[in-house]
Amino acid sequence: MTLAGVYLALPGLHSPGDDPPAADGYWQTMPAGSFAQLPTEAECAERVHRSEWEPRPGNSKPNQTMPAVEQVHTSLAVRPRATPAEAYDTRWDSLGLARVTGHHTGTTDENIQWAACKWGLADNLVRAVAVTESTWYQKDLYPSGACVEKRGCGDLFPKPTAASGEYCNEIKLAGYDYQRDYGQNLCPKTFSIIGVMSWQDPAWGQMAGNQNGTFPFNRDSTAFALDYYGAYIRGCLEGWAWWLTGKDNPVDPAKRLDGCVGAWFAGAWHTKPADDYTALVFKTMEERPWLNRTWASPSGVCSWIRRCGSNN
C-alpha cells in the first residue's frame, strides 16, 4: 500500500518480496503408481518458490535444523514397519522410509513446498494438514520448556502404564523429560507441525523403547516432520500399508487419497473419525486460512501454571 510514493507497512500486510504462496498452490498430487517418477529432494529444493513470508517466526530454529541423515536412517531402519509380514509391503521401508532425510531449510512454507514436491503431493494439502494438526506451529514452548499442546505436541496418554513409561523414558534421553509436566509415565505421543507419531504401542509390534524411530527428529526439525508425512502418504497411496486395507483387498487407486489422509489421523481406514478429519482437511484446503492476514497473528496460548507460549 502506498501514499505519496511511501510504502506503509501495516500490521498483517506483506511488504514487497514478502508474498504468501499462490492461492492454488504450485503442484497437485501425483496419482498412485507414481513413485518412480518422484523428483529428487535436490530438484525440489530448486523448485521451491522462495519468499521471506513467515507467519510463524517462532519456527525459525526448527526450520533451519537438519538432522544427520545417517542417524535418521539408522533410527528408522532398526524399527522396520514391514514386520510382522502382513503389516506393510517391504517397499514401505526399503523405498519410502529410506528416502526420508529432513535435509532442507527455509521458511515454514518453503519447507512445506519442498516436502510436498518430494513426495508428489499437493502443497495446499500439506498446508491444510499442518493447519489442522498444529496451526503451523512446529515447536511452541512455555518458558519452562513444556510444549504447548496442539502447537507442536499432543495426543497425551489417558493414563500411565508400564508401556507408556518405557516410551516416556526413551524420549527423555533426547534432552527433555516431559513427565515433569504431565506426571510419571505420561508424555506426548506426537510432535511437530504435522503431528508425527513417536509412540509405538507394543500391541502393534514390539519396538525398542516403544518408540518408532521418529523422535527427536520430528520435534527438532520442521523439514524432517514434513518429509516423514510425505513418505507416509505416498506409501499409503502406493498401496504399501496392508494393515489399513488388507493385503489381498486392494483399494481403487483413484480413491486412496481420502483414506490415506484420514488414516494419518485415525490410524484406520474410513472410520468416522478418519472421514471427519479428511473432510476438515479438504475444507481447510478450500478456505486457505494461511492467506488471511489475521491468521498470521493468532492469539497467544497461556496457562495459569506455565504462563504463555514462546511462539506467540
Summary of the structure (lengths in Angstrom):
residues: 312
radius of gyration: 19.4
end to end distance: 26.0
largest distance: 70.0
contacts: 985
relative contact order: 0.16
helix: 46%
strand: 7%
